[in-house]
Amino acid sequence: MIRIVTKVRLARLAAETERARRRAVEVQEKADAVSSTYFRTVAELTGRAVQAEEAKAAYADVVTALRAELDARDLREVVLLVRYGQPHSIHRSVHAAKACAGTHGADPAFWRPCSGPPTASDAWATIAFIFDEAVDAFMCSVTPSLPVPGGVG
């Protein structure tokens, strides 16, 4: 079969070819941008995962050291000193926690033991944790139990 191609048909084919080439370049640029974003995101998330693993390992070392110290002292109760709803320090007794807060200017008239989660409006509060041998961990002595990220023991 013989096909005769006219100048008009050839021009139309050339224009379609150019449009297809431009579209291919556009799609390739979009694919490159998405790919680049993907690889940057993967690299960022990998870096964050490495940092999290390092923090976890450091935290595990601190927990191990604290556990050894607690075992050596045979403590059965510890008191968490809380300032404006955030953990401040851990003490052997409520008296020691109050003494520490006093060095930071705490007013004894505003003391209260926590009967629930401490709030940001509480200047100072104490929460007792009792060692529970059944679970080999310190458990919060107030009701409801406060969530302690990673546990205390």
C-alpha positions as CSV (number, residue, x, y, z in Angstrom):
1,M,0.0,0.0,0.0
2,I,1.3,3.4,-0.9
3,R,0.4,6.4,1.1
4,I,0.9,9.9,-0.1
5,V,1.8,12.4,2.6
6,T,1.0,16.0,1.9
7,K,2.8,19.0,3.4
8,V,-0.3,19.7,5.5
9,R,-0.4,16.2,6.9
10,L,3.4,16.2,7.5
11,A,3.1,19.5,9.4
12,R,0.3,18.1,11.5
13,L,2.3,15.0,12.3
14,A,5.3,17.2,13.2
15,A,3.1,19.4,15.5
16,E,1.6,16.3,17.2
17,T,5.1,14.9,17.7
18,E,6.3,18.2,19.2
19,R,3.2,18.2,21.6
20,A,3.9,14.6,22.6
21,R,7.6,15.5,23.2
22,R,6.7,18.5,25.4
23,R,4.1,16.4,27.3
24,A,6.8,13.7,27.9
25,V,9.2,16.4,29.2
26,E,6.5,17.8,31.4
27,V,5.6,14.4,32.8
28,Q,9.3,13.6,33.3
29,E,9.9,16.9,35.2
30,K,6.9,16.1,37.5
31,A,8.1,12.6,38.1
32,D,11.6,13.9,38.9
33,A,10.1,16.4,41.4
34,V,8.0,13.8,43.1
35,S,11.0,11.4,43.2
36,S,13.2,14.1,44.6
37,T,10.7,14.9,47.3
38,Y,10.3,11.2,48.1
39,F,14.0,10.7,48.5
40,R,14.4,13.8,50.7
41,T,11.5,12.6,52.8
42,V,13.0,9.2,53.2
43,A,16.4,10.7,54.1
44,E,14.8,13.0,56.7
45,L,12.7,10.2,58.2
46,T,15.7,7.9,58.3
47,G,17.7,10.6,60.1
48,R,14.9,11.1,62.6
49,A,14.6,7.4,63.2
50,V,18.4,7.2,63.9
51,Q,18.1,10.1,66.3
52,A,15.1,8.4,68.0
53,E,17.1,5.1,68.3
54,E,20.0,7.0,69.8
55,A,17.7,8.8,72.3
56,K,16.1,5.5,73.1
57,A,19.5,3.9,73.8
58,A,20.5,6.9,76.0
59,Y,17.2,6.7,77.8
60,A,17.7,3.0,78.4
61,D,21.1,3.6,79.9
62,V,19.7,6.3,82.2
63,V,16.8,4.0,83.2
64,T,19.3,1.2,83.9
65,A,21.5,3.5,86.0
66,L,18.4,4.8,88.0
67,R,17.1,1.2,88.4
68,A,20.5,0.1,89.9
69,E,20.5,3.1,92.2
70,L,17.0,2.4,93.3
71,D,17.8,-1.2,93.9
72,A,20.9,-0.3,95.9
73,R,18.9,2.1,98.1
74,D,16.0,-0.4,98.4
75,L,13.5,2.4,97.9
76,R,9.8,1.4,98.0
77,E,8.4,4.9,97.4
78,V,9.5,7.9,95.3
79,V,7.8,11.3,95.0
80,L,7.6,13.2,91.7
81,L,7.8,16.9,92.1
82,V,5.6,18.6,89.5
83,R,5.8,22.3,88.5
84,Y,3.0,23.8,86.4
85,G,1.9,20.3,85.3
86,Q,5.4,19.3,84.1
87,P,7.8,16.9,85.9
88,H,10.5,18.8,87.8
89,S,12.4,16.2,89.9
90,I,12.2,12.9,91.8
91,H,12.7,12.7,95.6
92,R,12.8,10.1,98.4
93,S,9.9,11.7,100.3
94,V,7.3,14.4,100.1
95,H,9.3,16.4,102.6
96,A,12.4,16.2,100.4
97,A,10.3,17.3,97.4
98,K,8.9,20.3,99.3
99,A,12.3,21.3,100.5
100,C,13.6,21.2,96.9
101,A,10.6,23.3,95.7
102,G,11.3,25.7,98.6
103,T,14.7,26.4,97.2
104,H,13.0,27.5,94.0
105,G,10.7,29.9,95.9
106,A,7.7,27.7,96.3
107,D,5.0,28.9,98.7
108,P,4.1,26.2,101.2
109,A,0.5,27.6,101.4
110,F,-0.2,26.4,97.9
111,W,0.9,22.7,98.3
112,R,-1.4,19.9,97.5
113,P,-1.0,16.2,96.7
114,C,-2.3,15.3,93.3
115,S,-5.5,13.4,93.2
116,G,-5.5,13.3,89.5
117,P,-3.3,14.6,86.6
118,P,-1.5,17.8,87.6
119,T,-2.6,20.8,85.7
120,A,-0.6,23.7,84.2
121,S,-2.3,26.0,86.8
122,D,-0.7,24.1,89.7
123,A,2.5,25.9,90.7
124,W,3.8,22.9,92.6
125,A,2.4,19.4,93.4
126,T,3.7,16.0,94.4
127,I,2.8,12.6,93.1
128,A,3.8,9.5,95.1
129,F,4.9,6.3,93.3
130,I,4.9,3.0,95.2
131,F,7.0,0.0,94.2
132,D,4.8,-2.9,93.2
133,E,6.8,-6.1,93.4
134,A,4.1,-8.0,91.4
135,V,4.9,-6.0,88.3
136,D,8.5,-5.0,89.3
137,A,7.7,-1.3,88.7
138,F,6.8,1.9,90.5
139,M,3.1,2.5,90.2
140,C,1.3,5.9,90.6
141,S,-0.5,6.0,93.9
142,V,-3.2,8.4,92.8
143,T,-6.4,7.6,91.1
144,P,-6.7,7.7,88.1
145,S,-3.2,6.5,87.2
146,L,-1.1,9.0,85.4
147,P,0.4,7.9,82.2
148,V,4.2,8.0,82.5
149,P,5.9,7.7,79.1
150,G,8.3,4.8,79.2
151,G,7.4,3.9,82.8
152,V,9.2,5.0,85.9
153,G,10.8,1.7,86.8
